[in-house]
Structure formats: C-alpha cells, structure tokens
Amino acid sequence: MSLGVNELKQKTFFIYEGQPYVVLETHHLKMQQRRPTVQVKMRNLINGKVQERNFAQSDVFEEADIERKKVKFLYNHREQYWFAAANEPSKRFQLTEELIGEATKFLKANTILDAIEYNGEIINIELPIKMELKVMEAPPAIKGDTAQGGVKQIKLETGATLNVPLFINQDDIIRINTETGGFSNPVQIDYNRIRHAKSRVSSVFNWIVGLRFEAFVRALRPYPYLSALLERYGNIKSIRDSKEQISEALLFFALMRMPFVRRAEM
C-alpha cells in the first residue's frame, strides 16, 4: 500500500531507502516562493537512529508490513534487554538499549507489551500508552515554592526521573504517558497522609473561627443577604463546635477575606 506524505502521521510505519521507519513527529513547513514541505522526525526500526527529513508533497512511500505480538519484559543486563513471548516463556530474545531508545526509561519487569515484527524478525517493542509506576524517591514539597512552576522531580522504580505536581510523594503510584514521557495522574496515594493534612486544616479553621467570630458577626449586621445565606448552611456557632462542617468553615474563611470584614475589625 502506498502512502502520500500527508498520510505520514505519528506511529505510521513506512519504508524509506529500503529500511522500515516509524514516524515520531510531523510538521508542515511553508516558505515564501517555495513549495510547501513536510518535516518528518522518524526512527529507524533496524538500528534505532532518529533523524529528520523534509519531504515534498509529491513524495510517495510504501507502507511497512508490520506485525505485532504480545511479549513480556524480563530484565536488563549491560544495555541488553531480554523479553519472552507472553504465552511461551522459553522463547526469549534480546534488544539493545540503543535500538529501543527512550522506551527503556519505563520498562518494568513482567510488563506485557507489543513486539514489532518485520519480515519474520522482531526488531523493536512498543510500550502501552499509559503505565503505572511506583515513586521511589521524592523530595518534600515546600510551601510557597513555585519557582519550578509548582512541580518537583521524582525518581521512579525504573530509575527514570520525572517532573510531577508537589503533592506526589514517595511510595505513591502514578500513571505516566509513555508517548510524551510525562505525568498523567495519580493512581494510589498515601491516604493516611491526606487524612492527617485534613485534620490540620480543620484545626486551623476552628482556630480562625474562634479568634474572629465576634468581629465576623458584627460585620454581617449591615448585610442581611449574607446573613440569610449563612442560615441556609446552618447555625454559624456550630462552626466552632464541629470539625465535620468544613463547608461552613470554608465559607466563613472566604468571607473573612472580604474588604468589609477587615474594615469592621479595624
């Protein structure tokens, strides 16, 4: 099957100069007084080398006859990565780190993935788009530290490093996108840590309410609409007595930040 240059999308396999390639990225280029071209970033499936080429709109390529089979990653040793057929553990093969490329960062023992077969020979592997990995090392989050855009660098069980949100900690399990190499979302978090944090927040709110309760009530007297709004959420005094009514405490905290409340205190 023939492929036009506009059909070279990400993860498309095609033949170029007699060897199979996979498309990593494509960009359409338009330059003045020149015909538009397509810049293709691609990886050679035989030697693993990545290169970029500009192709004209008239270029045509042959689609690579690729087959996939399920295999299991076993282990790596001295830049060699060993795999076995998913249903036949005795049928093993190895691929080099240079050939596999960036995918080695997320290879975890016993992971089931796709092997790419060309002309009856396995030439590379393809990771699942989403993978779940355990965080082995994570620095503590520092309050107010936004110099790095609200992220920190952690180390995964495969040895790879990754930038994640500040709330991710050691022993958490996170889901990553193997195509982008970035954090996707948390899967399993230390809920004891979260419960402890909630308890501390609740105590802070109770302290705020007890400290400024009288000033708060005085400030609401000229605003009957706000008083009626609070009545819909229950008795104001109950905020001081119950740690469970977090919604009311949050409402109180938001109102205390309004200018008219600060003026009333002064």
C-alpha positions in Angstrom: 0.0 0.0 0.0 1.3 3.4 -1.0 1.3 6.4 1.4 1.3 10.0 0.5 3.4 12.4 2.5 0.2 13.8 4.2 -0.5 10.3 5.5 2.7 10.1 7.5 1.1 10.5 10.9 2.6 9.7 14.3 3.2 5.9 14.7 2.9 5.3 11.0 5.3 2.6 9.7 6.8 3.1 6.2 9.7 2.2 4.1 12.4 4.8 3.3 15.6 3.9 1.4 14.8 0.2 1.8 14.5 0.2 5.6 11.5 0.4 7.9 10.9 3.6 9.9 8.2 4.8 12.4 7.0 8.4 12.4 7.6 10.3 15.6 6.5 13.8 14.7 5.5 15.7 11.6 5.4 19.5 10.8 4.1 21.3 7.7 6.5 23.9 6.5 5.5 26.8 4.3 8.3 29.1 3.0 7.9 32.1 0.7 8.2 31.4 -3.1 8.8 27.7 -2.3 6.6 24.7 -2.4 5.3 23.5 1.0 7.1 20.6 2.5 6.6 18.2 5.4 9.3 17.8 8.0 9.2 14.3 9.4 11.1 13.1 12.6 11.4 9.4 12.3 13.2 6.4 13.9 14.9 3.6 12.0 13.5 0.3 13.3 16.6 -1.6 12.5 19.3 0.5 14.2 17.2 2.8 16.4 18.7 6.0 15.0 16.5 9.1 14.9 16.6 11.5 12.0 14.7 14.3 10.4 13.9 14.7 6.7 11.9 17.2 4.6 9.6 15.6 2.0 7.8 17.2 -0.9 4.0 16.9 -1.3 4.6 14.7 -4.3 6.6 12.1 -2.5 5.1 8.6 -2.1 6.2 5.8 0.3 5.5 2.2 0.7 3.8 1.1 4.0 5.9 -1.2 6.1 4.4 -4.7 6.6 4.5 -4.7 10.4 3.0 -7.3 12.7 2.6 -7.2 16.5 2.7 -9.9 19.1 2.4 -9.8 22.9 5.7 -10.2 24.8 6.8 -9.9 28.4 9.8 -7.8 29.5 12.0 -9.9 31.8 15.1 -8.0 32.8 18.1 -5.9 31.5 21.8 -6.5 31.8 24.6 -4.4 30.5 22.5 -2.4 28.0 20.7 -5.6 26.8 17.0 -6.0 27.4 15.5 -9.5 27.5 12.0 -10.4 26.6 9.9 -13.6 26.2 6.7 -14.5 24.3 3.7 -13.8 26.6 2.4 -17.4 26.2 5.8 -19.2 25.7 8.3 -18.1 28.4 11.0 -20.4 26.8 11.1 -18.3 23.6 13.4 -15.4 24.5 15.0 -12.6 22.6 17.1 -9.6 23.4 17.2 -6.0 22.1 19.8 -3.3 22.7 19.3 -0.1 24.6 20.3 1.9 21.5 17.6 0.2 19.5 14.8 0.6 22.0 15.6 4.2 22.7 13.7 6.3 25.2 11.3 3.5 26.0 13.9 1.9 28.2 13.1 4.6 30.9 9.8 3.0 31.6 10.5 -0.7 31.2 9.3 -2.6 34.3 9.8 -6.3 34.9 6.9 -8.6 33.9 5.2 -5.8 31.8 3.2 -7.1 28.9 3.8 -5.0 25.7 3.8 -5.2 21.9 6.8 -6.6 19.9 7.1 -5.2 16.4 7.9 -7.9 13.8 9.2 -7.1 10.3 10.0 -9.8 7.7 9.5 -12.5 10.4 12.0 -10.9 12.8 11.3 -8.9 16.0 13.0 -5.6 15.5 11.6 -3.4 18.3 9.0 -3.1 21.0 6.1 -0.7 21.7 5.1 0.3 25.2 1.5 0.7 26.4 0.4 4.4 26.1 -0.3 4.5 29.9 1.8 2.8 32.5 1.6 2.7 36.3 4.9 3.1 38.2 5.9 3.5 41.9 7.7 6.6 43.1 10.9 5.6 44.8 12.3 9.0 45.7 10.5 12.3 46.1 11.7 15.5 47.9 9.2 17.0 50.3 7.1 19.8 49.0 8.0 23.3 50.4 5.1 25.6 51.0 5.2 28.6 48.6 7.8 27.0 46.4 6.6 28.0 42.9 9.9 28.7 41.3 9.7 25.5 39.3 6.1 26.1 38.3 4.6 24.0 41.1 6.4 20.8 40.2 9.2 18.7 41.6 11.5 16.0 40.3 11.0 12.4 41.5 12.6 9.1 40.7 10.5 6.1 39.6 11.1 2.4 40.2 12.6 2.0 36.8 15.3 4.6 37.6 13.7 7.3 35.4 13.3 10.9 36.7 10.1 12.8 36.1 8.5 16.2 37.0 5.3 15.8 38.9 2.9 18.0 41.0 4.1 18.9 44.5 1.5 16.6 46.2 3.2 13.4 44.9 5.3 11.7 47.5 7.5 8.6 47.9 5.6 5.2 47.6 2.8 6.8 45.6 1.8 5.0 42.4 1.4 7.3 39.4 0.3 6.9 35.8 2.5 8.2 33.1 2.1 8.8 29.4 4.9 6.9 27.6 4.4 8.8 24.3 5.1 12.2 25.9 7.2 10.9 28.8 5.2 13.0 31.2 3.0 12.6 34.3 -0.6 11.7 33.7 -2.4 11.3 37.0 -2.0 9.7 40.4 -3.3 6.1 40.9 -2.6 5.3 44.5 -1.7 7.9 47.2 -0.9 7.6 50.9 -4.3 8.4 52.3 -3.1 8.5 55.9 -1.0 11.5 54.9 -4.1 13.1 53.3 -6.3 12.5 56.4 -3.6 14.0 58.6 -3.5 17.1 56.4 -7.3 17.4 56.6 -7.1 17.2 60.3 -4.6 20.0 60.4 -6.7 22.2 58.1 -9.8 21.6 60.2 -7.9 22.7 63.3 -6.7 25.9 61.6 -10.2 26.8 60.5 -11.6 26.2 64.1 -8.9 28.4 65.4 -9.7 31.2 62.9 -13.4 31.0 63.7 -12.8 31.1 67.5 -10.5 34.1 67.1 -12.6 36.3 64.9 -16.1 35.1 65.5 -17.4 38.3 67.2 -15.9 40.6 64.6 -17.4 38.4 61.9 -20.9 38.7 63.4 -20.6 42.4 63.8 -19.5 42.8 60.2 -22.6 40.8 58.9 -25.2 43.0 60.5 -25.4 45.6 57.7 -25.6 42.7 55.1 -28.9 40.8 55.6 -28.4 38.9 52.3 -25.2 37.3 53.6 -26.8 36.6 57.0 -29.6 34.8 55.1 -27.1 32.9 53.0 -25.3 31.6 56.1 -28.7 30.5 57.6 -29.1 28.1 54.7 -25.9 26.3 55.7 -26.9 26.0 59.4 -26.1 27.8 62.6 -22.9 29.9 62.5 -22.0 28.9 66.0 -21.8 25.3 65.0 -18.6 26.0 63.1 -16.7 26.4 66.4 -18.1 23.2 67.8 -17.9 20.7 64.9 -14.8 19.8 62.9 -17.0 18.0 60.4 -18.7 21.1 59.0 -15.8 22.0 56.7 -18.0 23.6 54.1 -19.2 26.2 56.6 -15.7 26.9 57.8 -14.6 27.4 54.2 -17.4 29.8 53.6 -16.5 31.7 56.8 -12.8 31.8 55.7 -13.8 33.2 52.3 -16.0 35.9 53.8 -13.3 36.9 56.3 -11.0 37.8 53.3 -13.6 40.4 52.0 -12.7 44.1 52.5 -15.8 44.9 54.5 -14.9 42.3 57.1 -11.4 43.6 57.5 -12.8 47.2 57.9 -15.2 46.0 60.6 -12.3 44.6 62.6 -10.4 47.8 62.4 
